[in-house]
């Protein structure tokens, strides 16, 4: 192990408690029915975060935070998820989800194609057009299913945007 190891359970647990607190105290004046689903998710986040903190104290494990994987890929994926979180406010849930998830699929597909070649190069081919169309179809099905479930079954409105 390197000299810069950390207890990742503490970091994840504290981040989870922070996310819980941010959303718990930012809740508006919702009716009991409207608040049921968000409150249940927030309670789950709190319980999972406290469980991580408890595990971190009882059985601490130290790991090198950036030891595995390509740090550039991690940065691009985090940036993509941040863009998704910001974009749903302006473009809506459906459009932003499709665009960002297709980009992440393409980006990860290129990385996999590069890693499968014997001598990785910057010009390694990415996914084919046929794979892209299949990914678009699967992405649309998943995103629209989530949209429908949240809107029609759970009555949780998702941000509307350009198309929906």
WOQUIGI-V325248 format. One line per field, one symbol per residue. phi: phi as a letter, one per 40 degrees, with the letter a starting at -180 (. if undefined). Layout:
# WOQUIGI-V325248
phi: ???
This chain:
# WOQUIGI-V325248
phi: .ccbcbcccccccccccccdcdcccccccccccccdcdccccccdcccccccccccccbcbbbccbcbgccccdcccccccccccccccbbgccccccccccccccccccccccccccbdbcbcccccccccccccccccccccccdcccccccfbccdcacbb
